[in-house]
Amino acid sequence: GATGLVIAIPGAARGVLAVEHACGGQRAVILLAPICDEAAIDPRAMLRLNGELGGGAIAIVDGGYVVRFGVPAAQIATAPLTSIVAYIHDLAASLAPARTRDAAVMQALEYLAA
């Protein structure tokens, strides 16, 4: 359950989710940026990409690949959250297969046209 850690995540409109995590008395905020459905990319390819990341990690959460980045709770007040959110959002978008990116663009255009 939640332990009461409350933070404002800049860039939440970018689709980056913040999840509280506690383990052995240590608390952190895990930032998750969606990449695509698990079936859209070969797991071996994603594992290779994961080894090339400069920060964060690729994980499978709820049937989809995400970029995962942990920030210790003790550093939330001083962490450059805006930059971190932008980084993982842009990284996730760059890793998405072309058809996923194209579908997202089409959805955005359809929304704007409505």
Biopython code that builds the backbone (N, CA, C, O; Angstrom):
import numpy as np
from Bio.PDB.StructureBuilder import StructureBuilder

atoms = [
    (1, "GLY", "N", (0.801, -1.193, 0.000)),
    (1, "GLY", "CA", (0.000, 0.000, 0.000)),
    (1, "GLY", "C", (0.837, 1.245, 0.000)),
    (1, "GLY", "O", (2.050, 1.197, 0.201)),
    (2, "ALA", "N", (0.188, 2.357, -0.225)),
    (2, "ALA", "CA", (0.872, 3.643, -0.255)),
    (2, "ALA", "C", (1.305, 4.034, 1.145)),
    (2, "ALA", "O", (0.631, 3.734, 2.131)),
    (3, "THR", "N", (2.439, 4.708, 1.214)),
    (3, "THR", "CA", (2.948, 5.148, 2.504)),
    (3, "THR", "C", (2.859, 6.656, 2.666)),
    (3, "THR", "O", (3.467, 7.217, 3.577)),
    (4, "GLY", "N", (2.118, 7.311, 1.803)),
    (4, "GLY", "CA", (1.894, 8.737, 1.981)),
    (4, "GLY", "C", (2.858, 9.647, 1.264)),
    (4, "GLY", "O", (2.814, 10.858, 1.481)),
    (5, "LEU", "N", (3.725, 9.130, 0.422)),
    (5, "LEU", "CA", (4.643, 9.973, -0.325)),
    (5, "LEU", "C", (3.859, 10.684, -1.416)),
    (5, "LEU", "O", (3.245, 10.036, -2.263)),
    (6, "VAL", "N", (3.874, 12.010, -1.399)),
    (6, "VAL", "CA", (3.119, 12.781, -2.369)),
    (6, "VAL", "C", (4.078, 13.739, -3.059)),
    (6, "VAL", "O", (4.778, 14.512, -2.404)),
    (7, "ILE", "N", (4.105, 13.682, -4.390)),
    (7, "ILE", "CA", (4.933, 14.622, -5.150)),
    (7, "ILE", "C", (4.139, 15.072, -6.369)),
    (7, "ILE", "O", (3.221, 14.390, -6.824)),
    (8, "ALA", "N", (4.509, 16.216, -6.876)),
    (8, "ALA", "CA", (3.940, 16.697, -8.135)),
    (8, "ALA", "C", (4.943, 16.365, -9.230)),
    (8, "ALA", "O", (6.109, 16.751, -9.153)),
    (9, "ILE", "N", (4.490, 15.656, -10.238)),
    (9, "ILE", "CA", (5.373, 15.286, -11.336)),
    (9, "ILE", "C", (5.163, 16.264, -12.490)),
    (9, "ILE", "O", (4.091, 16.296, -13.095)),
    (10, "PRO", "N", (6.194, 17.065, -12.793)),
    (10, "PRO", "CA", (6.066, 17.968, -13.929)),
    (10, "PRO", "C", (6.004, 17.135, -15.202)),
    (10, "PRO", "O", (6.709, 16.133, -15.325)),
    (11, "GLY", "N", (5.185, 17.533, -16.127)),
    (11, "GLY", "CA", (5.107, 16.809, -17.388)),
    (11, "GLY", "C", (4.203, 15.606, -17.341)),
    (11, "GLY", "O", (4.296, 14.730, -18.201)),
    (12, "ALA", "N", (3.318, 15.540, -16.343)),
    (12, "ALA", "CA", (2.405, 14.398, -16.259)),
    (12, "ALA", "C", (1.572, 14.279, -17.528)),
    (12, "ALA", "O", (1.125, 13.188, -17.881)),
    (13, "ALA", "N", (1.361, 15.403, -18.216)),
    (13, "ALA", "CA", (0.599, 15.368, -19.465)),
    (13, "ALA", "C", (1.349, 14.585, -20.535)),
    (13, "ALA", "O", (0.754, 14.196, -21.540)),
    (14, "ARG", "N", (2.626, 14.349, -20.343)),
    (14, "ARG", "CA", (3.416, 13.567, -21.294)),
    (14, "ARG", "C", (3.122, 12.071, -21.157)),
    (14, "ARG", "O", (3.661, 11.269, -21.920)),
    (15, "GLY", "N", (2.294, 11.694, -20.218)),
    (15, "GLY", "CA", (1.974, 10.284, -20.049)),
    (15, "GLY", "C", (2.948, 9.538, -19.149)),
    (15, "GLY", "O", (2.961, 8.307, -19.138)),
    (16, "VAL", "N", (3.759, 10.265, -18.399)),
    (16, "VAL", "CA", (4.698, 9.645, -17.470)),
    (16, "VAL", "C", (3.978, 9.409, -16.156)),
    (16, "VAL", "O", (3.380, 10.322, -15.587)),
    (17, "LEU", "N", (4.040, 8.177, -15.685)),
    (17, "LEU", "CA", (3.355, 7.784, -14.458)),
    (17, "LEU", "C", (4.358, 7.723, -13.311)),
    (17, "LEU", "O", (5.480, 7.252, -13.495)),
    (18, "ALA", "N", (3.966, 8.193, -12.134)),
    (18, "ALA", "CA", (4.798, 8.116, -10.932)),
    (18, "ALA", "C", (4.183, 7.102, -9.985)),
    (18, "ALA", "O", (2.997, 7.181, -9.665)),
    (19, "VAL", "N", (4.993, 6.144, -9.533)),
    (19, "VAL", "CA", (4.530, 5.096, -8.639)),
    (19, "VAL", "C", (5.446, 5.063, -7.423)),
    (19, "VAL", "O", (6.670, 5.027, -7.553)),
    (20, "GLU", "N", (4.844, 5.075, -6.249)),
    (20, "GLU", "CA", (5.634, 4.984, -5.028)),
    (20, "GLU", "C", (6.125, 3.559, -4.842)),
    (20, "GLU", "O", (5.401, 2.603, -5.118)),
    (21, "HIS", "N", (7.366, 3.421, -4.371)),
    (21, "HIS", "CA", (7.960, 2.105, -4.155)),
    (21, "HIS", "C", (8.666, 2.109, -2.798)),
    (21, "HIS", "O", (9.407, 3.037, -2.475)),
    (22, "ALA", "N", (8.428, 1.069, -2.017)),
    (22, "ALA", "CA", (9.091, 0.939, -0.718)),
    (22, "ALA", "C", (9.674, -0.462, -0.604)),
    (22, "ALA", "O", (9.031, -1.448, -0.964)),
    (23, "CYS", "N", (10.893, -0.534, -0.102)),
    (23, "CYS", "CA", (11.551, -1.826, 0.084)),
    (23, "CYS", "C", (12.549, -1.697, 1.229)),
    (23, "CYS", "O", (13.483, -0.899, 1.162)),
    (24, "GLY", "N", (12.343, -2.489, 2.282)),
    (24, "GLY", "CA", (13.285, -2.490, 3.398)),
    (24, "GLY", "C", (13.490, -1.138, 4.048)),
    (24, "GLY", "O", (14.606, -0.810, 4.453)),
    (25, "GLY", "N", (12.446, -0.357, 4.154)),
    (25, "GLY", "CA", (12.565, 0.950, 4.796)),
    (25, "GLY", "C", (13.019, 2.057, 3.862)),
    (25, "GLY", "O", (13.002, 3.229, 4.238)),
    (26, "GLN", "N", (13.418, 1.706, 2.665)),
    (26, "GLN", "CA", (13.816, 2.710, 1.673)),
    (26, "GLN", "C", (12.628, 3.015, 0.780)),
    (26, "GLN", "O", (11.897, 2.111, 0.377)),
    (27, "ARG", "N", (12.437, 4.293, 0.472)),
    (27, "ARG", "CA", (11.324, 4.694, -0.393)),
    (27, "ARG", "C", (11.870, 5.379, -1.632)),
    (27, "ARG", "O", (12.914, 6.032, -1.601)),
    (28, "ALA", "N", (11.135, 5.212, -2.723)),
    (28, "ALA", "CA", (11.517, 5.849, -3.980)),
    (28, "ALA", "C", (10.266, 6.124, -4.793)),
    (28, "ALA", "O", (9.195, 5.579, -4.525)),
    (29, "VAL", "N", (10.423, 6.966, -5.773)),
    (29, "VAL", "CA", (9.379, 7.191, -6.762)),
    (29, "VAL", "C", (9.909, 6.602, -8.063)),
    (29, "VAL", "O", (10.998, 6.944, -8.525)),
    (30, "ILE", "N", (9.111, 5.710, -8.641)),
    (30, "ILE", "CA", (9.472, 5.096, -9.906)),
    (30, "ILE", "C", (8.679, 5.804, -10.992)),
    (30, "ILE", "O", (7.448, 5.825, -10.956)),
    (31, "LEU", "N", (9.376, 6.378, -11.950)),
    (31, "LEU", "CA", (8.741, 7.051, -13.080)),
    (31, "LEU", "C", (8.683, 6.069, -14.244)),
    (31, "LEU", "O", (9.684, 5.436, -14.576)),
    (32, "LEU", "N", (7.509, 5.942, -14.863)),
    (32, "LEU", "CA", (7.303, 5.002, -15.959)),
    (32, "LEU", "C", (6.785, 5.746, -17.182)),
    (32, "LEU", "O", (5.819, 6.505, -17.097)),
    (33, "ALA", "N", (7.435, 5.524, -18.317)),
    (33, "ALA", "CA", (6.989, 6.102, -19.585)),
    (33, "ALA", "C", (6.713, 4.960, -20.549)),
    (33, "ALA", "O", (7.611, 4.168, -20.833)),
    (34, "PRO", "N", (5.484, 4.857, -21.061)),
    (34, "PRO", "CA", (5.136, 3.735, -21.938)),
    (34, "PRO", "C", (5.861, 3.790, -23.276)),
    (34, "PRO", "O", (6.059, 4.856, -23.860)),
    (35, "ILE", "N", (6.254, 2.592, -23.748)),
    (35, "ILE", "CA", (6.882, 2.466, -25.064)),
    (35, "ILE", "C", (5.878, 1.867, -26.048)),
    (35, "ILE", "O", (5.526, 2.497, -27.045)),
    (36, "CYS", "N", (5.417, 0.637, -25.760)),
    (36, "CYS", "CA", (4.486, -0.053, -26.656)),
    (36, "CYS", "C", (4.013, -1.340, -25.975)),
    (36, "CYS", "O", (4.487, -1.694, -24.896)),
    (37, "ASP", "N", (3.074, -2.031, -26.621)),
    (37, "ASP", "CA", (2.630, -3.334, -26.128)),
    (37, "ASP", "C", (3.783, -4.323, -26.186)),
    (37, "ASP", "O", (4.666, -4.221, -27.038)),
    (38, "GLU", "N", (3.762, -5.266, -25.279)),
    (38, "GLU", "CA", (4.822, -6.273, -25.197)),
    (38, "GLU", "C", (4.982, -7.047, -26.510)),
    (38, "GLU", "O", (6.102, -7.391, -26.886)),
    (39, "ALA", "N", (3.891, -7.319, -27.200)),
    (39, "ALA", "CA", (3.943, -8.120, -28.426)),
    (39, "ALA", "C", (4.509, -7.345, -29.619)),
    (39, "ALA", "O", (4.817, -7.951, -30.645)),
    (40, "ALA", "N", (4.654, -6.033, -29.511)),
    (40, "ALA", "CA", (5.071, -5.220, -30.652)),
    (40, "ALA", "C", (6.559, -5.315, -30.975)),
    (40, "ALA", "O", (6.967, -5.016, -32.098)),
    (41, "ILE", "N", (7.367, -5.723, -30.014)),
    (41, "ILE", "CA", (8.819, -5.769, -30.216)),
    (41, "ILE", "C", (9.365, -7.071, -29.638)),
    (41, "ILE", "O", (8.927, -7.527, -28.582)),
    (42, "ASP", "N", (10.315, -7.656, -30.336)),
    (42, "ASP", "CA", (10.972, -8.876, -29.889)),
    (42, "ASP", "C", (11.686, -8.629, -28.546)),
    (42, "ASP", "O", (12.419, -7.650, -28.408)),
    (43, "PRO", "N", (11.473, -9.508, -27.563)),
    (43, "PRO", "CA", (12.097, -9.311, -26.245)),
    (43, "PRO", "C", (13.627, -9.248, -26.298)),
    (43, "PRO", "O", (14.241, -8.507, -25.530)),
    (44, "ARG", "N", (14.240, -10.011, -27.189)),
    (44, "ARG", "CA", (15.712, -9.973, -27.294)),
    (44, "ARG", "C", (16.185, -8.608, -27.782)),
    (44, "ARG", "O", (17.213, -8.105, -27.329)),
    (45, "ALA", "N", (15.434, -8.008, -28.705)),
    (45, "ALA", "CA", (15.793, -6.679, -29.197)),
    (45, "ALA", "C", (15.688, -5.653, -28.071)),
    (45, "ALA", "O", (16.541, -4.776, -27.937)),
    (46, "MET", "N", (14.635, -5.770, -27.265)),
    (46, "MET", "CA", (14.468, -4.836, -26.150)),
    (46, "MET", "C", (15.558, -5.029, -25.100)),
    (46, "MET", "O", (16.033, -4.060, -24.508)),
    (47, "LEU", "N", (15.952, -6.274, -24.873)),
    (47, "LEU", "CA", (17.029, -6.533, -23.912)),
    (47, "LEU", "C", (18.339, -5.920, -24.396)),
    (47, "LEU", "O", (19.100, -5.366, -23.603)),
    (48, "ARG", "N", (18.600, -6.019, -25.698)),
    (48, "ARG", "CA", (19.804, -5.379, -26.256)),
    (48, "ARG", "C", (19.727, -3.859, -26.078)),
    (48, "ARG", "O", (20.701, -3.229, -25.667)),
    (49, "LEU", "N", (18.567, -3.275, -26.388)),
    (49, "LEU", "CA", (18.396, -1.829, -26.205)),
    (49, "LEU", "C", (18.587, -1.431, -24.743)),
    (49, "LEU", "O", (19.188, -0.397, -24.451)),
    (50, "ASN", "N", (18.079, -2.247, -23.836)),
    (50, "ASN", "CA", (18.201, -1.970, -22.411)),
    (50, "ASN", "C", (19.668, -1.835, -22.006)),
    (50, "ASN", "O", (20.013, -0.995, -21.175)),
    (51, "GLY", "N", (20.525, -2.664, -22.595)),
    (51, "GLY", "CA", (21.957, -2.613, -22.289)),
    (51, "GLY", "C", (22.655, -1.376, -22.820)),
    (51, "GLY", "O", (23.781, -1.079, -22.420)),
    (52, "GLU", "N", (22.001, -0.655, -23.714)),
    (52, "GLU", "CA", (22.593, 0.540, -24.312)),
    (52, "GLU", "C", (22.125, 1.841, -23.661)),
    (52, "GLU", "O", (22.639, 2.912, -23.983)),
    (53, "LEU", "N", (21.152, 1.758, -22.747)),
    (53, "LEU", "CA", (20.622, 2.979, -22.136)),
    (53, "LEU", "C", (21.653, 3.654, -21.248)),
    (53, "LEU", "O", (22.418, 2.994, -20.545)),
    (54, "GLY", "N", (21.661, 4.979, -21.292)),
    (54, "GLY", "CA", (22.552, 5.736, -20.426)),
    (54, "GLY", "C", (21.989, 5.924, -19.033)),
    (54, "GLY", "O", (22.744, 6.142, -18.085)),
    (55, "GLY", "N", (20.676, 5.844, -18.891)),
    (55, "GLY", "CA", (20.023, 5.993, -17.600)),
    (55, "GLY", "C", (18.655, 5.367, -17.662)),
    (55, "GLY", "O", (18.017, 5.367, -18.714)),
    (56, "GLY", "N", (18.201, 4.840, -16.561)),
    (56, "GLY", "CA", (16.909, 4.167, -16.526)),
    (56, "GLY", "C", (17.033, 2.745, -17.031)),
    (56, "GLY", "O", (18.138, 2.238, -17.225)),
    (57, "ALA", "N", (15.898, 2.106, -17.241)),
    (57, "ALA", "CA", (15.869, 0.724, -17.701)),
    (57, "ALA", "C", (14.571, 0.483, -18.451)),
    (57, "ALA", "O", (13.595, 1.215, -18.284)),
    (58, "ILE", "N", (14.574, -0.556, -19.282)),
    (58, "ILE", "CA", (13.352, -0.985, -19.952)),
    (58, "ILE", "C", (12.779, -2.129, -19.139)),
    (58, "ILE", "O", (13.506, -3.037, -18.736)),
    (59, "ALA", "N", (11.478, -2.088, -18.899)),
    (59, "ALA", "CA", (10.810, -3.143, -18.129)),
    (59, "ALA", "C", (9.469, -3.449, -18.790)),
    (59, "ALA", "O", (8.984, -2.691, -19.630)),
    (60, "ILE", "N", (8.885, -4.577, -18.394)),
    (60, "ILE", "CA", (7.532, -4.922, -18.822)),
    (60, "ILE", "C", (6.615, -4.672, -17.639)),
    (60, "ILE", "O", (6.811, -5.241, -16.565)),
    (61, "VAL", "N", (5.614, -3.823, -17.832)),
    (61, "VAL", "CA", (4.643, -3.492, -16.794)),
    (61, "VAL", "C", (3.253, -3.581, -17.418)),
    (61, "VAL", "O", (2.972, -2.924, -18.421)),
    (62, "ASP", "N", (2.398, -4.387, -16.825)),
    (62, "ASP", "CA", (1.008, -4.530, -17.286)),
    (62, "ASP", "C", (0.911, -4.827, -18.782)),
    (62, "ASP", "O", (0.065, -4.261, -19.475)),
    (63, "GLY", "N", (1.770, -5.708, -19.276)),
    (63, "GLY", "CA", (1.683, -6.139, -20.662)),
    (63, "GLY", "C", (2.298, -5.205, -21.679)),
    (63, "GLY", "O", (2.098, -5.375, -22.882)),
    (64, "GLY", "N", (3.042, -4.222, -21.213)),
    (64, "GLY", "CA", (3.688, -3.299, -22.149)),
    (64, "GLY", "C", (5.089, -2.944, -21.705)),
    (64, "GLY", "O", (5.416, -3.006, -20.520)),
    (65, "TYR", "N", (5.917, -2.571, -22.674)),
    (65, "TYR", "CA", (7.263, -2.099, -22.355)),
    (65, "TYR", "C", (7.187, -0.656, -21.874)),
    (65, "TYR", "O", (6.413, 0.146, -22.395)),
    (66, "VAL", "N", (8.001, -0.339, -20.873)),
    (66, "VAL", "CA", (8.104, 1.015, -20.345)),
    (66, "VAL", "C", (9.574, 1.354, -20.116)),
    (66, "VAL", "O", (10.411, 0.469, -19.939)),
    (67, "VAL", "N", (9.870, 2.645, -20.124)),
    (67, "VAL", "CA", (11.155, 3.111, -19.600)),
    (67, "VAL", "C", (10.898, 3.382, -18.131)),
    (67, "VAL", "O", (9.945, 4.075, -17.777)),
    (68, "ARG", "N", (11.751, 2.831, -17.275)),
    (68, "ARG", "CA", (11.597, 2.907, -15.819)),
    (68, "ARG", "C", (12.786, 3.658, -15.246)),
    (68, "ARG", "O", (13.933, 3.350, -15.568)),
    (69, "PHE", "N", (12.514, 4.645, -14.396)),
    (69, "PHE", "CA", (13.578, 5.445, -13.793)),
    (69, "PHE", "C", (13.224, 5.676, -12.336)),
    (69, "PHE", "O", (12.158, 6.215, -12.038)),
    (70, "GLY", "N", (14.098, 5.277, -11.425)),
    (70, "GLY", "CA", (13.841, 5.428, -9.999)),
    (70, "GLY", "C", (14.543, 6.643, -9.414)),
    (70, "GLY", "O", (15.702, 6.924, -9.719)),
    (71, "VAL", "N", (13.806, 7.358, -8.560)),
    (71, "VAL", "CA", (14.368, 8.505, -7.847)),
    (71, "VAL", "C", (14.162, 8.251, -6.355)),
    (71, "VAL", "O", (13.021, 8.167, -5.900)),
    (72, "PRO", "N", (15.256, 8.127, -5.578)),
    (72, "PRO", "CA", (15.089, 7.922, -4.134)),
    (72, "PRO", "C", (14.269, 9.054, -3.510)),
    (72, "PRO", "O", (14.441, 10.222, -3.858)),
    (73, "ALA", "N", (13.382, 8.695, -2.589)),
    (73, "ALA", "CA", (12.497, 9.682, -1.962)),
    (73, "ALA", "C", (13.289, 10.811, -1.310)),
    (73, "ALA", "O", (12.852, 11.961, -1.317)),
    (74, "ALA", "N", (14.432, 10.492, -0.756)),
    (74, "ALA", "CA", (15.245, 11.512, -0.093)),
    (74, "ALA", "C", (15.776, 12.557, -1.073)),
    (74, "ALA", "O", (16.188, 13.640, -0.657)),
    (75, "GLN", "N", (15.768, 12.241, -2.367)),
    (75, "GLN", "CA", (16.291, 13.175, -3.373)),
    (75, "GLN", "C", (15.200, 13.868, -4.185)),
    (75, "GLN", "O", (15.506, 14.658, -5.078)),
    (76, "ILE", "N", (13.934, 13.585, -3.887)),
    (76, "ILE", "CA", (12.835, 14.164, -4.665)),
    (76, "ILE", "C", (12.886, 15.686, -4.667)),
    (76, "ILE", "O", (12.663, 16.309, -5.705)),
    (77, "ALA", "N", (13.174, 16.287, -3.527)),
    (77, "ALA", "CA", (13.152, 17.754, -3.433)),
    (77, "ALA", "C", (14.230, 18.404, -4.297)),
    (77, "ALA", "O", (14.061, 19.541, -4.737)),
    (78, "THR", "N", (15.336, 17.699, -4.546)),
    (78, "THR", "CA", (16.446, 18.294, -5.300)),
    (78, "THR", "C", (16.643, 17.670, -6.676)),
    (78, "THR", "O", (17.460, 18.159, -7.456)),
    (79, "ALA", "N", (15.921, 16.610, -6.989)),
    (79, "ALA", "CA", (16.081, 15.951, -8.280)),
    (79, "ALA", "C", (15.541, 16.841, -9.402)),
    (79, "ALA", "O", (14.525, 17.513, -9.230)),
    (80, "PRO", "N", (16.223, 16.843, -10.548)),
    (80, "PRO", "CA", (15.728, 17.636, -11.687)),
    (80, "PRO", "C", (14.583, 16.897, -12.391)),
    (80, "PRO", "O", (14.753, 16.379, -13.494)),
    (81, "LEU", "N", (13.409, 16.856, -11.733)),
    (81, "LEU", "CA", (12.298, 16.041, -12.223)),
    (81, "LEU", "C", (11.840, 16.423, -13.622)),
    (81, "LEU", "O", (11.503, 15.548, -14.420)),
    (82, "THR", "N", (11.822, 17.700, -13.930)),
    (82, "THR", "CA", (11.386, 18.120, -15.260)),
    (82, "THR", "C", (12.292, 17.508, -16.326)),
    (82, "THR", "O", (11.809, 17.012, -17.344)),
    (83, "SER", "N", (13.588, 17.543, -16.096)),
    (83, "SER", "CA", (14.543, 16.971, -17.047)),
    (83, "SER", "C", (14.428, 15.460, -17.112)),
    (83, "SER", "O", (14.519, 14.880, -18.195)),
    (84, "ILE", "N", (14.230, 14.814, -15.976)),
    (84, "ILE", "CA", (14.105, 13.357, -15.941)),
    (84, "ILE", "C", (12.851, 12.919, -16.691)),
    (84, "ILE", "O", (12.901, 11.981, -17.487)),
    (85, "VAL", "N", (11.732, 13.590, -16.443)),
    (85, "VAL", "CA", (10.479, 13.247, -17.129)),
    (85, "VAL", "C", (10.638, 13.439, -18.632)),
    (85, "VAL", "O", (10.218, 12.583, -19.411)),
    (86, "ALA", "N", (11.233, 14.542, -19.046)),
    (86, "ALA", "CA", (11.443, 14.785, -20.478)),
    (86, "ALA", "C", (12.341, 13.706, -21.076)),
    (86, "ALA", "O", (12.076, 13.212, -22.172)),
    (87, "TYR", "N", (13.399, 13.340, -20.359)),
    (87, "TYR", "CA", (14.325, 12.314, -20.847)),
    (87, "TYR", "C", (13.622, 10.980, -21.050)),
    (87, "TYR", "O", (13.733, 10.387, -22.123)),
    (88, "ILE", "N", (12.895, 10.492, -20.036)),
    (88, "ILE", "CA", (12.301, 9.163, -20.186)),
    (88, "ILE", "C", (11.146, 9.177, -21.185)),
    (88, "ILE", "O", (10.920, 8.187, -21.880)),
    (89, "HIS", "N", (10.415, 10.287, -21.265)),
    (89, "HIS", "CA", (9.355, 10.392, -22.270)),
    (89, "HIS", "C", (9.945, 10.332, -23.674)),
    (89, "HIS", "O", (9.472, 9.568, -24.515)),
    (90, "ASP", "N", (10.974, 11.133, -23.930)),
    (90, "ASP", "CA", (11.591, 11.174, -25.257)),
    (90, "ASP", "C", (12.264, 9.848, -25.592)),
    (90, "ASP", "O", (12.227, 9.401, -26.738)),
    (91, "LEU", "N", (12.877, 9.221, -24.594)),
    (91, "LEU", "CA", (13.503, 7.919, -24.815)),
    (91, "LEU", "C", (12.454, 6.877, -25.178)),
    (91, "LEU", "O", (12.640, 6.108, -26.122)),
    (92, "ALA", "N", (11.354, 6.847, -24.436)),
    (92, "ALA", "CA", (10.279, 5.894, -24.727)),
    (92, "ALA", "C", (9.739, 6.113, -26.131)),
    (92, "ALA", "O", (9.512, 5.151, -26.864)),
    (93, "ALA", "N", (9.530, 7.360, -26.511)),
    (93, "ALA", "CA", (9.013, 7.659, -27.848)),
    (93, "ALA", "C", (9.991, 7.210, -28.926)),
    (93, "ALA", "O", (9.572, 6.726, -29.978)),
    (94, "SER", "N", (11.285, 7.363, -28.678)),
    (94, "SER", "CA", (12.282, 6.971, -29.679)),
    (94, "SER", "C", (12.399, 5.454, -29.812)),
    (94, "SER", "O", (12.815, 4.956, -30.858)),
    (95, "LEU", "N", (12.036, 4.717, -28.762)),
    (95, "LEU", "CA", (12.133, 3.255, -28.791)),
    (95, "LEU", "C", (10.887, 2.592, -29.363)),
    (95, "LEU", "O", (10.930, 1.422, -29.743)),
    (96, "ALA", "N", (9.783, 3.321, -29.429)),
    (96, "ALA", "CA", (8.531, 2.745, -29.928)),
    (96, "ALA", "C", (8.689, 2.381, -31.395)),
    (96, "ALA", "O", (9.323, 3.112, -32.157)),
    (97, "PRO", "N", (8.112, 1.248, -31.793)),
    (97, "PRO", "CA", (8.170, 0.900, -33.216)),
    (97, "PRO", "C", (7.479, 1.965, -34.058)),
    (97, "PRO", "O", (6.587, 2.660, -33.572)),
    (98, "ALA", "N", (7.882, 2.096, -35.309)),
    (98, "ALA", "CA", (7.342, 3.141, -36.186)),
    (98, "ALA", "C", (5.820, 3.086, -36.251)),
    (98, "ALA", "O", (5.172, 4.132, -36.250)),
    (99, "ARG", "N", (5.230, 1.885, -36.308)),
    (99, "ARG", "CA", (3.772, 1.812, -36.423)),
    (99, "ARG", "C", (3.094, 2.335, -35.159)),
    (99, "ARG", "O", (2.000, 2.894, -35.230)),
    (100, "THR", "N", (3.738, 2.156, -33.999)),
    (100, "THR", "CA", (3.175, 2.675, -32.751)),
    (100, "THR", "C", (3.244, 4.199, -32.759)),
    (100, "THR", "O", (2.287, 4.870, -32.374)),
    (101, "ARG", "N", (4.383, 4.745, -33.200)),
    (101, "ARG", "CA", (4.526, 6.200, -33.268)),
    (101, "ARG", "C", (3.529, 6.778, -34.258)),
    (101, "ARG", "O", (2.902, 7.802, -33.987)),
    (102, "ASP", "N", (3.379, 6.115, -35.424)),
    (102, "ASP", "CA", (2.435, 6.596, -36.429)),
    (102, "ASP", "C", (1.009, 6.579, -35.890)),
    (102, "ASP", "O", (0.244, 7.513, -36.132)),
    (103, "ALA", "N", (0.646, 5.525, -35.163)),
    (103, "ALA", "CA", (-0.700, 5.429, -34.590)),
    (103, "ALA", "C", (-0.927, 6.549, -33.581)),
    (103, "ALA", "O", (-2.012, 7.129, -33.536)),
    (104, "ALA", "N", (0.086, 6.858, -32.772)),
    (104, "ALA", "CA", (-0.045, 7.931, -31.786)),
    (104, "ALA", "C", (-0.226, 9.275, -32.485)),
    (104, "ALA", "O", (-1.024, 10.104, -32.046)),
    (105, "VAL", "N", (0.508, 9.490, -33.561)),
    (105, "VAL", "CA", (0.377, 10.734, -34.323)),
    (105, "VAL", "C", (-1.030, 10.831, -34.913)),
    (105, "VAL", "O", (-1.660, 11.887, -34.855)),
    (106, "MET", "N", (-1.518, 9.727, -35.481)),
    (106, "MET", "CA", (-2.859, 9.725, -36.065)),
    (106, "MET", "C", (-3.928, 10.002, -35.014)),
    (106, "MET", "O", (-4.879, 10.738, -35.275)),
    (107, "GLN", "N", (-3.774, 9.411, -33.813)),
    (107, "GLN", "CA", (-4.725, 9.670, -32.738)),
    (107, "GLN", "C", (-4.714, 11.144, -32.359)),
    (107, "GLN", "O", (-5.768, 11.744, -32.148)),
    (108, "ALA", "N", (-3.542, 11.716, -32.275)),
    (108, "ALA", "CA", (-3.428, 13.141, -31.920)),
    (108, "ALA", "C", (-4.081, 14.009, -32.987)),
    (108, "ALA", "O", (-4.785, 14.967, -32.669)),
    (109, "LEU", "N", (-3.850, 13.675, -34.249)),
    (109, "LEU", "CA", (-4.453, 14.463, -35.336)),
    (109, "LEU", "C", (-5.971, 14.330, -35.334)),
    (109, "LEU", "O", (-6.683, 15.311, -35.552)),
    (110, "GLU", "N", (-6.474, 13.102, -35.085)),
    (110, "GLU", "CA", (-7.916, 12.895, -35.024)),
    (110, "GLU", "C", (-8.525, 13.687, -33.878)),
    (110, "GLU", "O", (-9.609, 14.256, -34.014)),
    (111, "TYR", "N", (-7.820, 13.724, -32.739)),
    (111, "TYR", "CA", (-8.301, 14.479, -31.583)),
    (111, "TYR", "C", (-8.363, 15.966, -31.903)),
    (111, "TYR", "O", (-9.338, 16.637, -31.564)),
    (112, "LEU", "N", (-7.322, 16.484, -32.558)),
    (112, "LEU", "CA", (-7.281, 17.904, -32.878)),
    (112, "LEU", "C", (-8.341, 18.269, -33.914)),
    (112, "LEU", "O", (-8.875, 19.378, -33.899)),
    (113, "ALA", "N", (-8.642, 17.335, -34.812)),
    (113, "ALA", "CA", (-9.632, 17.590, -35.862)),
    (113, "ALA", "C", (-11.071, 17.576, -35.326)),
    (113, "ALA", "O", (-11.976, 18.151, -35.932)),
    (114, "ALA", "N", (-11.266, 16.909, -34.179)),
    (114, "ALA", "CA", (-12.625, 16.781, -33.627)),
    (114, "ALA", "C", (-13.123, 18.070, -33.023)),
    (114, "ALA", "O", (-14.245, 18.123, -32.520)),
]
sb = StructureBuilder()
sb.init_structure("model")
sb.init_model(0)
sb.init_chain("A")
sb.init_seg("    ")
for serial, (resi, resn, name, xyz) in enumerate(atoms, 1):
    if name == "N":
        sb.init_residue(resn, " ", resi, " ")
    sb.init_atom(name, np.array(xyz, "f"), 0.0, 1.0, " ", f" {name:<3s}", serial, name[0])
structure = sb.get_structure()
